[in-house]
Amino acid sequence: MTHVFQDRIEAGRVLASRLERYARRDDVVVLGLPRGGVPVAFQIARALDAPLDVCLVRKLGVPNNPELAMGALGSRGDITTNENVVQSLRVSQEQFEAVVRRERQELQRREKRYRGRRPPLEVRGKTTILVDDGVATGATLMAAIATLRHCHPAKIVVAIPVAAPVVCEKLRTKVDELVCVLEPEPFNFLGLWYADFSQTTDEEVCGLLEIAASERNSQSQNGSSDFKAFSTF
């Protein structure tokens, strides 16, 4: 099997090339899903000359198999449930709520860690490009979309390098536009489509967000909004 993307940086560059119509517009913001979606979103935001932020959502993993999503939790408390998983594995309401409580604590920790004192980007009335490094079940992304809807963006664009076809079909019914580079069948697992799919750390996420914020501040002070080439962190 030939890997499609070398790493998340390359995936971000490929996606950015398909989103050029959104470049240099003051009504566009880019949001990355931590952790793995942030390096991809960073490349897109740089290429489009758009501000970058995180969209904080936590996967709700099955108690005895945390990698399997039975739902997701958004930063505003929005919960998306994968009823098929919950019912087939007979996850009790008590078990489900225990996972929600734990993940809510982690969500609060990450918000403080990633943003620090920076306020969230304003997305009301703006075209919001929501980015992840790939989608297997779609539960986390669905929760992110639900959270965003409460913030009243003008348009939600989901940009992902790779996703299962059935997930893409579902996503297209939930957002204004879906940009997906690859829809393989069978999908198998996400890491298969990357040569380097090493875990993104909190430190990397914080570093990318700080760089993006610093670059935006420098542009604002200099009165410059020059289009950036596709560059790496």
PyMOL commands that set and color helices and strands:
alter all, ss='L'
color gray80, all
select helices_A, chain A and resi 8-17+20-22+37-48+83-88+93-115+139-149+165-172+190-193+202-222
alter helices_A, ss='H'
color red, helices_A
select strands_A, chain A and resi 28-32+52-54+57-62+65-74+79-81+127-131+155-162+177-182
alter strands_A, ss='S'
color yellow, strands_A
deselect
rebuild
show_as cartoon
